[in-house]
Amino acid sequence: MHDCLEIPAQSALDGITVYWHNYGSSKGMVTIVCWGSSWNAYFGGMPEETIQEFFAKADVGYLVGKLGTAQFLKQTKQHLGYLARIVAAIKTALVSA
């Protein structure tokens, strides 16, 4: 099952597009696109829930660590802070949905 979440631009963040890929029970992948950069991560050991449910509950720091670096962004404190703001915005959108 594949889903897409689009989050409009907000203060200090451009629009975010999130692609969710559920591969059956306890397995899923997320791809995040923001301002021409993208991050993705596969989660193969989630509890019995969708990738969206898992992402909404997971710690921001854990998710940032799993998502890693974008191709054109260096892994600096500034980059990790930017990614943390993106992850927080996604988590907020999931809770609001």
Jmol script that loads the backbone (N, CA, C; Angstrom):
load data "model"
ATOM      1  N   MET A   1       0.841  -1.172   0.000  1.00  0.00           N
ATOM      2  CA  MET A   1       0.000   0.000   0.000  1.00  0.00           C
ATOM      3  C   MET A   1       0.887   1.235   0.000  1.00  0.00           C
ATOM      4  N   HIS A   2       0.603   2.166  -0.871  1.00  0.00           N
ATOM      5  CA  HIS A   2       1.387   3.391  -0.972  1.00  0.00           C
ATOM      6  C   HIS A   2       0.471   4.590  -0.765  1.00  0.00           C
ATOM      7  N   ASP A   3       0.944   5.580  -0.036  1.00  0.00           N
ATOM      8  CA  ASP A   3       0.203   6.803   0.228  1.00  0.00           C
ATOM      9  C   ASP A   3       1.132   7.987   0.068  1.00  0.00           C
ATOM     10  N   CYS A   4       0.544   9.160  -0.076  1.00  0.00           N
ATOM     11  CA  CYS A   4       1.310  10.393  -0.192  1.00  0.00           C
ATOM     12  C   CYS A   4       0.686  11.433   0.726  1.00  0.00           C
ATOM     13  N   LEU A   5       1.524  12.186   1.409  1.00  0.00           N
ATOM     14  CA  LEU A   5       1.090  13.277   2.278  1.00  0.00           C
ATOM     15  C   LEU A   5       1.784  14.536   1.798  1.00  0.00           C
ATOM     16  N   GLU A   6       1.010  15.587   1.532  1.00  0.00           N
ATOM     17  CA  GLU A   6       1.586  16.859   1.125  1.00  0.00           C
ATOM     18  C   GLU A   6       1.314  17.886   2.209  1.00  0.00           C
ATOM     19  N   ILE A   7       2.381  18.533   2.659  1.00  0.00           N
ATOM     20  CA  ILE A   7       2.281  19.541   3.707  1.00  0.00           C
ATOM     21  C   ILE A   7       2.665  20.879   3.085  1.00  0.00           C
ATOM     22  N   PRO A   8       1.754  21.865   3.119  1.00  0.00           N
ATOM     23  CA  PRO A   8       2.064  23.167   2.518  1.00  0.00           C
ATOM     24  C   PRO A   8       3.235  23.855   3.225  1.00  0.00           C
ATOM     25  N   ALA A   9       3.854  24.786   2.515  1.00  0.00           N
ATOM     26  CA  ALA A   9       4.954  25.562   3.098  1.00  0.00           C
ATOM     27  C   ALA A   9       4.474  26.256   4.368  1.00  0.00           C
ATOM     28  N   GLN A  10       5.367  26.371   5.328  1.00  0.00           N
ATOM     29  CA  GLN A  10       5.089  27.036   6.600  1.00  0.00           C
ATOM     30  C   GLN A  10       6.283  27.904   6.949  1.00  0.00           C
ATOM     31  N   SER A  11       6.198  28.643   8.023  1.00  0.00           N
ATOM     32  CA  SER A  11       7.325  29.503   8.384  1.00  0.00           C
ATOM     33  C   SER A  11       8.581  28.655   8.559  1.00  0.00           C
ATOM     34  N   ALA A  12       9.649  29.056   7.922  1.00  0.00           N
ATOM     35  CA  ALA A  12      10.966  28.412   7.987  1.00  0.00           C
ATOM     36  C   ALA A  12      11.046  27.057   7.282  1.00  0.00           C
ATOM     37  N   LEU A  13       9.966  26.616   6.613  1.00  0.00           N
ATOM     38  CA  LEU A  13      10.007  25.358   5.873  1.00  0.00           C
ATOM     39  C   LEU A  13       9.242  25.498   4.563  1.00  0.00           C
ATOM     40  N   ASP A  14       9.818  24.944   3.500  1.00  0.00           N
ATOM     41  CA  ASP A  14       9.114  24.876   2.233  1.00  0.00           C
ATOM     42  C   ASP A  14       8.122  23.718   2.288  1.00  0.00           C
ATOM     43  N   GLY A  15       7.339  23.559   1.236  1.00  0.00           N
ATOM     44  CA  GLY A  15       6.390  22.459   1.167  1.00  0.00           C
ATOM     45  C   GLY A  15       7.106  21.114   1.279  1.00  0.00           C
ATOM     46  N   ILE A  16       6.438  20.155   1.880  1.00  0.00           N
ATOM     47  CA  ILE A  16       7.005  18.825   2.117  1.00  0.00           C
ATOM     48  C   ILE A  16       6.086  17.795   1.479  1.00  0.00           C
ATOM     49  N   THR A  17       6.663  16.849   0.763  1.00  0.00           N
ATOM     50  CA  THR A  17       5.908  15.722   0.229  1.00  0.00           C
ATOM     51  C   THR A  17       6.473  14.450   0.856  1.00  0.00           C
ATOM     52  N   VAL A  18       5.592  13.632   1.383  1.00  0.00           N
ATOM     53  CA  VAL A  18       6.004  12.395   2.045  1.00  0.00           C
ATOM     54  C   VAL A  18       5.341  11.217   1.331  1.00  0.00           C
ATOM     55  N   TYR A  19       6.150  10.259   0.927  1.00  0.00           N
ATOM     56  CA  TYR A  19       5.649   9.041   0.304  1.00  0.00           C
ATOM     57  C   TYR A  19       5.784   7.903   1.301  1.00  0.00           C
ATOM     58  N   TRP A  20       4.676   7.257   1.603  1.00  0.00           N
ATOM     59  CA  TRP A  20       4.626   6.158   2.552  1.00  0.00           C
ATOM     60  C   TRP A  20       4.478   4.852   1.780  1.00  0.00           C
ATOM     61  N   HIS A  21       5.254   3.860   2.116  1.00  0.00           N
ATOM     62  CA  HIS A  21       5.185   2.552   1.474  1.00  0.00           C
ATOM     63  C   HIS A  21       5.047   1.488   2.568  1.00  0.00           C
ATOM     64  N   ASN A  22       3.895   0.875   2.656  1.00  0.00           N
ATOM     65  CA  ASN A  22       3.661  -0.206   3.605  1.00  0.00           C
ATOM     66  C   ASN A  22       3.828  -1.531   2.884  1.00  0.00           C
ATOM     67  N   TYR A  23       4.725  -2.374   3.388  1.00  0.00           N
ATOM     68  CA  TYR A  23       5.015  -3.663   2.776  1.00  0.00           C
ATOM     69  C   TYR A  23       4.530  -4.796   3.660  1.00  0.00           C
ATOM     70  N   GLY A  24       3.295  -4.739   4.039  1.00  0.00           N
ATOM     71  CA  GLY A  24       2.757  -5.777   4.902  1.00  0.00           C
ATOM     72  C   GLY A  24       3.028  -5.466   6.363  1.00  0.00           C
ATOM     73  N   SER A  25       2.700  -6.382   7.195  1.00  0.00           N
ATOM     74  CA  SER A  25       2.806  -6.211   8.634  1.00  0.00           C
ATOM     75  C   SER A  25       4.247  -5.937   9.080  1.00  0.00           C
ATOM     76  N   SER A  26       4.449  -4.877   9.790  1.00  0.00           N
ATOM     77  CA  SER A  26       5.720  -4.540  10.440  1.00  0.00           C
ATOM     78  C   SER A  26       6.834  -4.072   9.514  1.00  0.00           C
ATOM     79  N   LYS A  27       6.528  -3.769   8.260  1.00  0.00           N
ATOM     80  CA  LYS A  27       7.558  -3.332   7.320  1.00  0.00           C
ATOM     81  C   LYS A  27       7.058  -2.128   6.540  1.00  0.00           C
ATOM     82  N   GLY A  28       7.924  -1.120   6.416  1.00  0.00           N
ATOM     83  CA  GLY A  28       7.532   0.047   5.652  1.00  0.00           C
ATOM     84  C   GLY A  28       8.711   0.946   5.336  1.00  0.00           C
ATOM     85  N   MET A  29       8.491   1.850   4.396  1.00  0.00           N
ATOM     86  CA  MET A  29       9.525   2.791   3.985  1.00  0.00           C
ATOM     87  C   MET A  29       8.895   4.167   3.840  1.00  0.00           C
ATOM     88  N   VAL A  30       9.683   5.191   4.148  1.00  0.00           N
ATOM     89  CA  VAL A  30       9.234   6.564   3.983  1.00  0.00           C
ATOM     90  C   VAL A  30      10.254   7.302   3.123  1.00  0.00           C
ATOM     91  N   THR A  31       9.751   8.149   2.224  1.00  0.00           N
ATOM     92  CA  THR A  31      10.591   9.032   1.427  1.00  0.00           C
ATOM     93  C   THR A  31      10.051  10.443   1.619  1.00  0.00           C
ATOM     94  N   ILE A  32      10.932  11.352   2.009  1.00  0.00           N
ATOM     95  CA  ILE A  32      10.557  12.741   2.276  1.00  0.00           C
ATOM     96  C   ILE A  32      11.260  13.628   1.260  1.00  0.00           C
ATOM     97  N   VAL A  33      10.499  14.541   0.644  1.00  0.00           N
ATOM     98  CA  VAL A  33      11.057  15.475  -0.328  1.00  0.00           C
ATOM     99  C   VAL A  33      10.726  16.892   0.134  1.00  0.00           C
ATOM    100  N   CYS A  34      11.761  17.736   0.224  1.00  0.00           N
ATOM    101  CA  CYS A  34      11.583  19.133   0.603  1.00  0.00           C
ATOM    102  C   CYS A  34      12.661  19.956  -0.088  1.00  0.00           C
ATOM    103  N   TRP A  35      12.248  20.913  -0.869  1.00  0.00           N
ATOM    104  CA  TRP A  35      13.145  21.849  -1.538  1.00  0.00           C
ATOM    105  C   TRP A  35      14.247  21.149  -2.333  1.00  0.00           C
ATOM    106  N   GLY A  36      13.868  20.166  -3.107  1.00  0.00           N
ATOM    107  CA  GLY A  36      14.812  19.487  -3.981  1.00  0.00           C
ATOM    108  C   GLY A  36      15.724  18.481  -3.307  1.00  0.00           C
ATOM    109  N   SER A  37      15.621  18.329  -2.013  1.00  0.00           N
ATOM    110  CA  SER A  37      16.398  17.314  -1.302  1.00  0.00           C
ATOM    111  C   SER A  37      15.446  16.209  -0.866  1.00  0.00           C
ATOM    112  N   SER A  38      15.982  15.010  -0.695  1.00  0.00           N
ATOM    113  CA  SER A  38      15.121  13.920  -0.247  1.00  0.00           C
ATOM    114  C   SER A  38      15.861  13.042   0.759  1.00  0.00           C
ATOM    115  N   TRP A  39      15.084  12.407   1.593  1.00  0.00           N
ATOM    116  CA  TRP A  39      15.586  11.491   2.606  1.00  0.00           C
ATOM    117  C   TRP A  39      14.688  10.266   2.578  1.00  0.00           C
ATOM    118  N   ASN A  40      15.241   9.102   2.808  1.00  0.00           N
ATOM    119  CA  ASN A  40      14.390   7.919   2.904  1.00  0.00           C
ATOM    120  C   ASN A  40      14.973   6.925   3.905  1.00  0.00           C
ATOM    121  N   ALA A  41      14.079   6.106   4.426  1.00  0.00           N
ATOM    122  CA  ALA A  41      14.496   5.079   5.378  1.00  0.00           C
ATOM    123  C   ALA A  41      13.506   3.926   5.318  1.00  0.00           C
ATOM    124  N   TYR A  42      14.034   2.729   5.499  1.00  0.00           N
ATOM    125  CA  TYR A  42      13.238   1.507   5.563  1.00  0.00           C
ATOM    126  C   TYR A  42      13.187   1.053   7.012  1.00  0.00           C
ATOM    127  N   PHE A  43      12.007   0.662   7.461  1.00  0.00           N
ATOM    128  CA  PHE A  43      11.817   0.157   8.815  1.00  0.00           C
ATOM    129  C   PHE A  43      11.261  -1.262   8.706  1.00  0.00           C
ATOM    130  N   GLY A  44      12.063  -2.249   9.065  1.00  0.00           N
ATOM    131  CA  GLY A  44      11.659  -3.637   8.892  1.00  0.00           C
ATOM    132  C   GLY A  44      11.239  -4.343  10.159  1.00  0.00           C
ATOM    133  N   GLY A  45      11.265  -3.650  11.286  1.00  0.00           N
ATOM    134  CA  GLY A  45      10.922  -4.304  12.544  1.00  0.00           C
ATOM    135  C   GLY A  45       9.945  -3.498  13.369  1.00  0.00           C
ATOM    136  N   MET A  46       8.976  -2.878  12.725  1.00  0.00           N
ATOM    137  CA  MET A  46       7.988  -2.077  13.454  1.00  0.00           C
ATOM    138  C   MET A  46       7.011  -2.998  14.170  1.00  0.00           C
ATOM    139  N   PRO A  47       6.383  -2.491  15.223  1.00  0.00           N
ATOM    140  CA  PRO A  47       5.265  -3.252  15.811  1.00  0.00           C
ATOM    141  C   PRO A  47       4.163  -3.401  14.751  1.00  0.00           C
ATOM    142  N   GLU A  48       3.129  -4.095  15.055  1.00  0.00           N
ATOM    143  CA  GLU A  48       2.025  -4.307  14.106  1.00  0.00           C
ATOM    144  C   GLU A  48       1.296  -2.989  13.844  1.00  0.00           C
ATOM    145  N   GLU A  49       1.866  -2.164  12.970  1.00  0.00           N
ATOM    146  CA  GLU A  49       1.245  -0.895  12.626  1.00  0.00           C
ATOM    147  C   GLU A  49       1.747  -0.434  11.268  1.00  0.00           C
ATOM    148  N   THR A  50       1.103   0.576  10.711  1.00  0.00           N
ATOM    149  CA  THR A  50       1.543   1.119   9.431  1.00  0.00           C
ATOM    150  C   THR A  50       2.769   2.007   9.638  1.00  0.00           C
ATOM    151  N   ILE A  51       3.454   2.317   8.553  1.00  0.00           N
ATOM    152  CA  ILE A  51       4.603   3.221   8.647  1.00  0.00           C
ATOM    153  C   ILE A  51       4.157   4.586   9.161  1.00  0.00           C
ATOM    154  N   GLN A  52       2.966   5.036   8.785  1.00  0.00           N
ATOM    155  CA  GLN A  52       2.463   6.324   9.268  1.00  0.00           C
ATOM    156  C   GLN A  52       2.265   6.306  10.780  1.00  0.00           C
ATOM    157  N   GLU A  53       1.670   5.241  11.304  1.00  0.00           N
ATOM    158  CA  GLU A  53       1.451   5.133  12.745  1.00  0.00           C
ATOM    159  C   GLU A  53       2.781   5.066  13.486  1.00  0.00           C
ATOM    160  N   PHE A  54       3.714   4.295  12.957  1.00  0.00           N
ATOM    161  CA  PHE A  54       5.030   4.184  13.567  1.00  0.00           C
ATOM    162  C   PHE A  54       5.736   5.537  13.582  1.00  0.00           C
ATOM    163  N   PHE A  55       5.721   6.238  12.451  1.00  0.00           N
ATOM    164  CA  PHE A  55       6.392   7.533  12.326  1.00  0.00           C
ATOM    165  C   PHE A  55       5.801   8.546  13.312  1.00  0.00           C
ATOM    166  N   ALA A  56       4.480   8.541  13.447  1.00  0.00           N
ATOM    167  CA  ALA A  56       3.810   9.485  14.355  1.00  0.00           C
ATOM    168  C   ALA A  56       4.233   9.272  15.808  1.00  0.00           C
ATOM    169  N   LYS A  57       4.528   8.029  16.192  1.00  0.00           N
ATOM    170  CA  LYS A  57       4.885   7.715  17.578  1.00  0.00           C
ATOM    171  C   LYS A  57       6.384   7.793  17.865  1.00  0.00           C
ATOM    172  N   ALA A  58       7.207   7.638  16.840  1.00  0.00           N
ATOM    173  CA  ALA A  58       8.654   7.544  17.041  1.00  0.00           C
ATOM    174  C   ALA A  58       9.263   8.887  17.443  1.00  0.00           C
ATOM    175  N   ASP A  59      10.376   8.819  18.133  1.00  0.00           N
ATOM    176  CA  ASP A  59      11.114   9.995  18.582  1.00  0.00           C
ATOM    177  C   ASP A  59      11.741  10.717  17.382  1.00  0.00           C
ATOM    178  N   VAL A  60      11.681  12.054  17.390  1.00  0.00           N
ATOM    179  CA  VAL A  60      12.247  12.854  16.295  1.00  0.00           C
ATOM    180  C   VAL A  60      13.727  12.532  16.103  1.00  0.00           C
ATOM    181  N   GLY A  61      14.493  12.455  17.178  1.00  0.00           N
ATOM    182  CA  GLY A  61      15.924  12.166  17.080  1.00  0.00           C
ATOM    183  C   GLY A  61      16.201  10.811  16.444  1.00  0.00           C
ATOM    184  N   TYR A  62      15.397   9.813  16.800  1.00  0.00           N
ATOM    185  CA  TYR A  62      15.547   8.488  16.202  1.00  0.00           C
ATOM    186  C   TYR A  62      15.286   8.544  14.699  1.00  0.00           C
ATOM    187  N   LEU A  63      14.212   9.224  14.309  1.00  0.00           N
ATOM    188  CA  LEU A  63      13.864   9.313  12.887  1.00  0.00           C
ATOM    189  C   LEU A  63      14.925  10.077  12.102  1.00  0.00           C
ATOM    190  N   VAL A  64      15.436  11.167  12.660  1.00  0.00           N
ATOM    191  CA  VAL A  64      16.492  11.940  11.995  1.00  0.00           C
ATOM    192  C   VAL A  64      17.718  11.048  11.784  1.00  0.00           C
ATOM    193  N   GLY A  65      18.077  10.268  12.777  1.00  0.00           N
ATOM    194  CA  GLY A  65      19.214   9.363  12.654  1.00  0.00           C
ATOM    195  C   GLY A  65      19.010   8.308  11.578  1.00  0.00           C
ATOM    196  N   LYS A  66      17.797   7.794  11.447  1.00  0.00           N
ATOM    197  CA  LYS A  66      17.497   6.784  10.431  1.00  0.00           C
ATOM    198  C   LYS A  66      17.468   7.381   9.028  1.00  0.00           C
ATOM    199  N   LEU A  67      17.003   8.612   8.906  1.00  0.00           N
ATOM    200  CA  LEU A  67      16.847   9.220   7.588  1.00  0.00           C
ATOM    201  C   LEU A  67      18.182   9.645   6.984  1.00  0.00           C
ATOM    202  N   GLY A  68      19.161   9.941   7.814  1.00  0.00           N
ATOM    203  CA  GLY A  68      20.494  10.251   7.318  1.00  0.00           C
ATOM    204  C   GLY A  68      20.585  11.553   6.562  1.00  0.00           C
ATOM    205  N   THR A  69      21.450  11.581   5.579  1.00  0.00           N
ATOM    206  CA  THR A  69      21.722  12.825   4.864  1.00  0.00           C
ATOM    207  C   THR A  69      21.163  12.797   3.453  1.00  0.00           C
ATOM    208  N   ALA A  70      20.833  13.984   2.965  1.00  0.00           N
ATOM    209  CA  ALA A  70      20.401  14.136   1.582  1.00  0.00           C
ATOM    210  C   ALA A  70      21.635  14.241   0.698  1.00  0.00           C
ATOM    211  N   GLN A  71      21.464  14.010  -0.564  1.00  0.00           N
ATOM    212  CA  GLN A  71      22.600  13.983  -1.490  1.00  0.00           C
ATOM    213  C   GLN A  71      23.383  15.296  -1.489  1.00  0.00           C
ATOM    214  N   PHE A  72      22.697  16.438  -1.424  1.00  0.00           N
ATOM    215  CA  PHE A  72      23.375  17.715  -1.567  1.00  0.00           C
ATOM    216  C   PHE A  72      23.550  18.465  -0.241  1.00  0.00           C
ATOM    217  N   LEU A  73      23.213  17.828   0.864  1.00  0.00           N
ATOM    218  CA  LEU A  73      23.362  18.463   2.162  1.00  0.00           C
ATOM    219  C   LEU A  73      24.378  17.698   2.994  1.00  0.00           C
ATOM    220  N   LYS A  74      25.310  18.406   3.590  1.00  0.00           N
ATOM    221  CA  LYS A  74      26.283  17.758   4.461  1.00  0.00           C
ATOM    222  C   LYS A  74      25.642  17.503   5.823  1.00  0.00           C
ATOM    223  N   GLN A  75      26.092  16.467   6.496  1.00  0.00           N
ATOM    224  CA  GLN A  75      25.540  16.141   7.804  1.00  0.00           C
ATOM    225  C   GLN A  75      26.190  17.037   8.851  1.00  0.00           C
ATOM    226  N   THR A  76      25.628  18.218   8.990  1.00  0.00           N
ATOM    227  CA  THR A  76      26.093  19.186   9.973  1.00  0.00           C
ATOM    228  C   THR A  76      24.981  19.393  11.002  1.00  0.00           C
ATOM    229  N   LYS A  77      25.283  20.127  12.056  1.00  0.00           N
ATOM    230  CA  LYS A  77      24.246  20.452  13.037  1.00  0.00           C
ATOM    231  C   LYS A  77      23.112  21.220  12.368  1.00  0.00           C
ATOM    232  N   GLN A  78      23.460  22.097  11.432  1.00  0.00           N
ATOM    233  CA  GLN A  78      22.448  22.881  10.727  1.00  0.00           C
ATOM    234  C   GLN A  78      21.545  21.957   9.897  1.00  0.00           C
ATOM    235  N   HIS A  79      22.150  21.021   9.177  1.00  0.00           N
ATOM    236  CA  HIS A  79      21.363  20.079   8.370  1.00  0.00           C
ATOM    237  C   HIS A  79      20.478  19.208   9.241  1.00  0.00           C
ATOM    238  N   LEU A  80      21.032  18.686  10.323  1.00  0.00           N
ATOM    239  CA  LEU A  80      20.250  17.821  11.205  1.00  0.00           C
ATOM    240  C   LEU A  80      19.114  18.598  11.868  1.00  0.00           C
ATOM    241  N   GLY A  81      19.339  19.874  12.187  1.00  0.00           N
ATOM    242  CA  GLY A  81      18.284  20.718  12.738  1.00  0.00           C
ATOM    243  C   GLY A  81      17.177  20.948  11.718  1.00  0.00           C
ATOM    244  N   TYR A  82      17.569  21.167  10.457  1.00  0.00           N
ATOM    245  CA  TYR A  82      16.614  21.340   9.363  1.00  0.00           C
ATOM    246  C   TYR A  82      15.776  20.078   9.197  1.00  0.00           C
ATOM    247  N   LEU A  83      16.427  18.933   9.176  1.00  0.00           N
ATOM    248  CA  LEU A  83      15.714  17.664   9.044  1.00  0.00           C
ATOM    249  C   LEU A  83      14.803  17.423  10.248  1.00  0.00           C
ATOM    250  N   ALA A  84      15.239  17.793  11.427  1.00  0.00           N
ATOM    251  CA  ALA A  84      14.403  17.636  12.625  1.00  0.00           C
ATOM    252  C   ALA A  84      13.142  18.490  12.519  1.00  0.00           C
ATOM    253  N   ARG A  85      13.245  19.708  11.968  1.00  0.00           N
ATOM    254  CA  ARG A  85      12.058  20.556  11.773  1.00  0.00           C
ATOM    255  C   ARG A  85      11.102  19.933  10.757  1.00  0.00           C
ATOM    256  N   ILE A  86      11.655  19.324   9.718  1.00  0.00           N
ATOM    257  CA  ILE A  86      10.820  18.649   8.720  1.00  0.00           C
ATOM    258  C   ILE A  86      10.099  17.459   9.353  1.00  0.00           C
ATOM    259  N   VAL A  87      10.826  16.642  10.093  1.00  0.00           N
ATOM    260  CA  VAL A  87      10.222  15.473  10.755  1.00  0.00           C
ATOM    261  C   VAL A  87       9.146  15.919  11.740  1.00  0.00           C
ATOM    262  N   ALA A  88       9.402  16.963  12.507  1.00  0.00           N
ATOM    263  CA  ALA A  88       8.409  17.472  13.463  1.00  0.00           C
ATOM    264  C   ALA A  88       7.152  17.947  12.739  1.00  0.00           C
ATOM    265  N   ALA A  89       7.312  18.612  11.591  1.00  0.00           N
ATOM    266  CA  ALA A  89       6.160  19.072  10.808  1.00  0.00           C
ATOM    267  C   ALA A  89       5.333  17.885  10.300  1.00  0.00           C
ATOM    268  N   ILE A  90       6.000  16.831   9.883  1.00  0.00           N
ATOM    269  CA  ILE A  90       5.311  15.639   9.409  1.00  0.00           C
ATOM    270  C   ILE A  90       4.545  14.983  10.546  1.00  0.00           C
ATOM    271  N   LYS A  91       5.184  14.856  11.709  1.00  0.00           N
ATOM    272  CA  LYS A  91       4.535  14.263  12.876  1.00  0.00           C
ATOM    273  C   LYS A  91       3.284  15.062  13.259  1.00  0.00           C
ATOM    274  N   THR A  92       3.373  16.387  13.221  1.00  0.00           N
ATOM    275  CA  THR A  92       2.232  17.250  13.532  1.00  0.00           C
ATOM    276  C   THR A  92       1.110  17.017  12.532  1.00  0.00           C
ATOM    277  N   ALA A  93       1.456  16.930  11.244  1.00  0.00           N
ATOM    278  CA  ALA A  93       0.442  16.702  10.212  1.00  0.00           C
ATOM    279  C   ALA A  93      -0.237  15.341  10.389  1.00  0.00           C
ATOM    280  N   LEU A  94       0.521  14.329  10.795  1.00  0.00           N
ATOM    281  CA  LEU A  94      -0.056  13.000  11.007  1.00  0.00           C
ATOM    282  C   LEU A  94      -1.043  13.006  12.181  1.00  0.00           C
ATOM    283  N   VAL A  95      -0.695  13.712  13.236  1.00  0.00           N
ATOM    284  CA  VAL A  95      -1.565  13.774  14.410  1.00  0.00           C
ATOM    285  C   VAL A  95      -2.836  14.560  14.089  1.00  0.00           C
ATOM    286  N   SER A  96      -2.695  15.600  13.235  1.00  0.00           N
ATOM    287  CA  SER A  96      -3.838  16.440  12.869  1.00  0.00           C
ATOM    288  C   SER A  96      -4.778  15.768  11.885  1.00  0.00           C
ATOM    289  N   ALA A  97      -4.288  14.748  11.185  1.00  0.00           N
ATOM    290  CA  ALA A  97      -5.099  14.102  10.124  1.00  0.00           C
ATOM    291  C   ALA A  97      -6.205  13.250  10.676  1.00  0.00           C
TER     292      ALA A  97
END
end "model"
wireframe off; spacefill off
backbone 0.3
color backbone group
